């Protein structure tokens, strides 16, 4: 085994709200989330309806989970099907995060997903007790305040806390588990499937199998030099992770070197008419430009991706081009339509993606030699006025006329969060 005295030791909690969307809906209806048979389903009125969350009782009794479809349900069941309310889930997430902030500073919280967060409670013991006591208090507060059950993995680093959560805490009461460096042989090495380990997908599992590694234990016993030879720096990371070592910290959050903003949309039907496709592109660019201004950024590159319907004879395409730095709605629309018309050759379209990249901070109005500065200033002021009105009264309070034409999706999508009803 490694000498763990050489590695930092923190008190990390990984807190997961159990079947979050389903638990919120159960609590709102006065049900016990642990016993009620309920699923949150997108398009629940169709056989292809997609399960976004299933209560623990549904998972245990029917094997239905996130990603299951309505046609997979048994003919006889007592499952209550409810539509998603994304705005409510975001509100609950913020309220639960407020509970976390009673125990740790904001810099000691890392939100991993809408239902899962890491907390570094290393400096909280004097006020609130041991890591287990803090975990129990957080569980009780979330349950008493919002009726949502939660699970907590505790570890000496973020990796061990996450592994404790996924492989032990989620499985049985009291839904708390602690994995330490000293217990790595009895915990981490006992994980049976490589693909059950954080960071190892099916492709990496096959590559590890190819060199004779079939378990986390055998991975931990393999020479780090051999792993580096086959996998490079990833091999070294795999070795240390298999031995329970993770040097990442909550406080030193990853900052990406390159930044971009993007929007993608899967259309409800195949779009055959070019003018309808262009309406959707214009609407998406409209939203993208708003996000640029909100972040006070300008883009020096744009990219457009078009995905054709399965029966189309044309190939999907994705192209990008450099542009003069801008955040202006009108200019970005012109450039995206120009890019689309350059490469589109016809055929039904089902997927559209737009993105801006190589972002630079906006420090002053961007002028050019071919336009009157007064016109540019008026355009920028108009953009800001439109943004302010929409921010106050909602996106659909001020729309362009083409959003009233056949094929438009902007008004309907303005009612959604993350592609689902708010």
Secondary structure as UniProt FT lines:
FT   HELIX           4..6
FT   STRAND          12..17
FT   TURN            18..19
FT   HELIX           20..28
FT   TURN            29..30
FT   TURN            33..35
FT   STRAND          38..42
FT   TURN            43..45
FT   TURN            47..48
FT   STRAND          50..54
FT   HELIX           56..62
FT   TURN            66..67
FT   HELIX           70..72
FT   STRAND          80..82
FT   HELIX           86..100
FT   TURN            101..103
FT   HELIX           106..108
FT   STRAND          109..113
FT   TURN            114..115
FT   STRAND          116..120
FT   TURN            122..123
FT   HELIX           125..128
FT   HELIX           131..146
FT   STRAND          150..155
FT   HELIX           158..164
FT   HELIX           165..169
FT   TURN            170..171
FT   TURN            173..174
FT   STRAND          176..179
FT   TURN            182..187
FT   HELIX           188..190
FT   HELIX           194..196
FT   TURN            198..199
FT   HELIX           202..210
FT   TURN            211..212
FT   HELIX           216..221
FT   HELIX           224..231
FT   HELIX           233..242
FT   TURN            243..244
FT   STRAND          260..271
FT   HELIX           274..294
FT   TURN            295..296
FT   STRAND          297..308
FT   TURN            310..311
FT   STRAND          317..326
FT   HELIX           329..343
FT   STRAND          349..361
FT   TURN            369..370
FT   HELIX           373..393
FT   HELIX           395..397
FT   HELIX           401..404
FT   TURN            406..407
FT   HELIX           410..413
FT   TURN            414..415
FT   STRAND          416..417
FT   TURN            418..419
FT   STRAND          420..421
//
